[in-house]
Amino acid sequence: PPAGAHWDALDLLPPLLRGEVDAPAAQAGGELRIAKQWMANATMTFVANGETLPGGPRDVQYFYDGARGRWRVLRNSQIPLFHPGDIFTMDILYVNQTSMSTNFTIGHGDDRVCHPTPLPYSDPFAAVEAAAARAGEAMVGGKPCDLWRATVPVQGEEQTVTICVGADGVPLEMNSTRVAGGRNGTDVTRWYNAVLGPPPAEALEPSEVCLHRYPTKECEDLGVVTLDVYRIHSPSEPYTLDDRNAGDALGDMAFTCAQGGAAGSPGGPGGGINGSIVSWWTVEVSRNFGQYAFCRFSRPLRRNICFGGDARRVGRESP
């Protein structure tokens, strides 16, 4: 992927499906029960103010084993920003364990890279199950389902979630709607071709690149290169690259297009780009690049943190 496309990898997955619920939701009956083991195809679409996010629906393979505490989302998106027909591939594995509990594999073929994160394991449906109240019946894809509605705190904001669940306990559609900064945003996930029962064991194993090629082997080139890199950020953010990611022109353009339709506060993850600024940096770095690190702003710590990188080398996302 282009350098700087890291936010697309994380923020285009619905927050509720990446385990970013702020606190356990209040109980509202607790009658909703999602089947604990199944797999399905899915589409994911983000709609902001009536417009679909660039790239359109994302084609997804979804493997869920709540009984064993693991689930996987394998997503392919058409992103023709640079070349017609370009496909962006993201593979996320969540495992309920003490380390490497959330692994991102980005790219395909020899260009794949592994990004483990310290995000704790979170069941994607637990908060909705705890808070949902029955809201009637509906039809999705020609199939009848029970409709449930919940309010769930995600990333400091309340989201209204509706989920329609078939008679076998497999969800058919989930909509997560948030309003922030005067902008509406709805993540729409639709599941189809579901197969009830435990997913194949290999479907929930770490990717080859995370198993055998993490951390990324450092580049052998010991020369020096001068790079022009860019950041799109809030005006209140200090002008520094410490514990921050930067992208080349194409990479940050991908970031701009992805963030342009998102709801949220300016310059933040999922926060659109209105009110943000672009800073341009000319940096001299060693070509001995190492493992790339994700850097994010931590609300509890009130500072940026990075994880998965190389303490000695500048990290480059693409190998």
N, C-alpha and C positions, 0 to 999 in steps of 0.2 A: 504493500500500500504506500501511497505517497507519504513522506514525512509530514507529520502534523495531522494525520487522519485519525489520531488516537481517540478523539472525542466521539467521532462517528461510531467507533467500535463499541463504546460504552453507552453513550447517551441515546442512541437510536433504539436500544432495547427498552421496552416499557419499564419504568422504575419499579413498579410492583412485581414484575417478573425478574428483576435482578436483585430482589431482596432488600430494598432500601426503605422499608417501613420504619418509621421513627420509634414507635413504641407499640406494645400489644394493643390491639383495638379493643374497645369496650364490648362486652358481651351483649348480644341482642337476640338471644334465643339459642344460638349455636346449633340450629337444626340442619344447616347445609353440610353435606358430606361429599367431598370429591373422591372419586375412586383413587386408590393409592398406587395402582400400577397400570400403566397404559402407554401407548405411543400413537402418534398421529402426525399428519401433515398439518401445516397451518399457514396462514398469511398474517402479517403484521403491517398495519398502516397507521401513520400518524397524521391527523387532520388538525390544522390550526386555522381558526377563523374561516372555516369552510373550504380551505385549500389543503390538498394532500402534500405532504412533505416531498421534496425532490427525490426521485428514485422510485416513487410509487410503492405498491405493496411489496413486502419482502417475502420470498418463499422460504418456508421454514420446515425443518424436521424437528419434532419435539418428542423427547423420551423422558418419562416421568416415573420414578420409583420412590414415592414418598415413604413406603414401608422400610426401605433400606437407607433413606436419607441421601438420595442422589437424583439429579436430573440434568438434562442436556438440551441446549438449543443450538441447532446448526442452521445458519441463516445465509442465504444468497440474495444479494440485492443488485439490481441493475443500476449502475451509477455511471452514465455516459458523459461525465464531466470532462474527461480527458480524451477518450476514444469511444466511438460507437460500439455498443455491445459489451463494454467493460462490466465485469462481475466482481462485486466485493463479497468476500466470504468471511464469515465470523462464526467460530465454534466456541461455545461457552459450556464448561462442565462445572457443576456445583456438587461437592461431596461433603457430607457431614463428618469432618475430621479436623484435627487440631492444626494442621499446616497444609498449605497449598489447597485450600478448600474451594477456591474459585479460580479457574484457569481459563484464560482467553487464548485461543489460537486464531491468528489473523492471517489471511492470505491463503493461497493454495499452491500445490506443487512445491517446488524448491524455494519459493518465496515465503513459505509459512514461517511465522515467528510465534513464540510462546510468551504470554504475559501472565504470570501468576500474580494474584493480588491477595491482600490480607482481609478481604471482605469476608465476614463470617457467613457460615451456611445459613440459609433461610429458605424455608419451604415457600414456594410461590403462591400457595393458596391458603396458608394458615391464617393470615390476617383477615381475609375475606370470609373464611369459614366462621371465624370467631365473631364477626360483626354483622354478618348478613341477615337481613330480614326478608321474608317471602314477599314478592311483589307481583305475583301473577304467573301467567303462562305466555309463551311466545313460540314462534317458529323460526328456525335458523336453517337455511339450506334445505328447506322442505321437511325438516324433522321437528317434532314437538319437543319443548324443553321447559323446565321450571325456571322462572326468572327470579333472581335475588338481587337485592340492592344493599350496599354498605358504604359507610364513610370511613376512609382509612387515612391516617397521617403519613405522608410520604415527602421526604426532603423538606420538612418544615412547613408543608402546606397540606390542607385537607383535599383528598381526592374522592370524588363520587365514583363508585365502582358498581357496574351492573354485570352480572354473569348469568348465563343461561346454561343449565345443566341437563343433559339427557337422562333418560330413565336408568341407564347403566352407570351413572355417576361421572361420566366423562363430560367436561365442559365443551360447549359448541361455540360460544362467543363470550368474550369479556371486553368491556369498554371501561377505560379509566379516564376520567375527565378532571382537569384542573384549570383553575382560572388564576392568572398571576399577571400583574403589570398591565391589566386591561386586555389581556389576550387569552383566548380560549384554546385549549389543547386537549385532544382526545386520542389516546392510544386504542386501536381496535385490533384485537386478536381473534381470529376465527380458526377453529380446529375442524378437520375433516379426515375421512378415511381412518378413523380411530380403530385400534386393535386393543381390546381389553386384556390385561394380564401382564406379567413381568416382561419388560423389554429384554432383548438379547443382551447377555453379559458384556459382549464386546462394544455394544452401543454406549455403555457407560464407563468405559475405560479411558484413561488420559490419551490425548493425541500422541502420535509418534514423536512429534517435535518437542512436546512437553516432557515426554519420557526420556528421550535420548539426546535432545539438542538444546536443552536449557541448562545453564545460561548459554546464549549465543556465543560461539567461538569468536574471539577478538580478530579483527582484521590484521593481516601481516604487514600491511603498509605502514611504515614508520614516518612518513612524510608529514607535511603540514599543509593545510588548505584554508583559504579564506572563504567563508560562506555568508550569504545574505539570508537571514531568517526573519520570521515575522511572528508576532503574537497579536491576537485579538482579545481585548480584555476590558475590564471596567476602568473608568478614569481614576478611581480611587486606589487601584492597585499600584504598588511601587514599581519603578522602572528598574527591574533586576531580573536576571535569568536564574537566580538561585532557586533550586527546587521547583523548576517550571519547565514545561515543554514548549518547544518552538517548532515551526514548520517552514519548509521552503514555500515558494509562491504558489505552486500547485496544491501542496498539502493544505495550506491555510485557506486556499480558495474552497477546497472541499469542506473544511470546517465551517467557513462562512455560509455556504449553501445549506449545510445541514442545520446550522443554528438559526438561520433566517426565519424558518417557519415555526420555531419552537416557542412554547409558552414558558414564562418565568421571568426572573429579574435580569436586566441587561448585563451581558458579559458573563453570566454564570452558566453552569451546566444546564442545558435545556432552557436557557434563558433568552433566546433570541439575540439579535445584534444591535437593536435600537439603543442608542446611547453609548455604545462601546467605541473604543478607539483602536487604531492599529499602530503598533510600534514596530519599527524596522531596525534590525540589529545586524551589524557587520562584525563577525567573530572569526578569530583565527584559532583553529583546533587541530589536534593530531588526527591523522587518518587511521590511527590504531583504534578504531571504533569498537565499543563493546556492547553489552546487553542494554537494550533500551528500557527506561523506567517510565511507568505511569506516574504523573504528578497531579495531585488534586488538592483542592482547598478543603481542609478539615474544619467543619463547623465547631465541633467540641473543642478542638485545640486552637482554633482561630489562627491557623497558619497552614502553609502548603506542606504536604508530605509526599514523598516519592517511595515507590516500592518496586522491587524486581529488577533494579538496575545494577550497574557496575560502579563500585565506589571510586575507582581510579580513572576510568575512561569515559569519554563522552559517548553516550548511547545513541545508536541510530536504529530507527524502527525497522526499516527494510534491511535484509542481509546484504 
